[in-house]
Amino acid sequence: MNHQDCRCELLAGSEVGHVTICESCGQVHLTLQYMTLRFEAGAFRALAEMVGRAQNRLNCATTDATMVPVPVAAASVVLSKSLN
C-alpha cells in the first residue's frame, strides 16, 4: 500500500507533533516536525511504554538526586525483550 492511500485518524497532538492511525493499513504514524515514523501498533505501544518509563525516571530525577542512570546497552536489552 502506498502511503498516499492512507486514511489517517488523529489520536493525539501537541506543539511537538501528532500521532495518527491509518484506517486502511493499521499503521501508527508519529509525526515530529518534519519527520514521520510509521509503526505497527504493537511496536508503537512498546515505544510508548519505554518513553513513559523514561519520563517517570526523569520525574524522579528532579526529586531524587541519587538516581543512577541505566547504561544504554542494558536499556536496549529491556526494549528487545519487550518486543518479543
Secondary structure, DSSP 4 states (H G I P E B T S, - for coil): --GGG--EEEEEEETTEEEEEETTT--EEEEETTEEEEE-HHHHHHHHHHHHHHHHHHHHHHH-TTPPPPPHHHHHHHHHHHH-
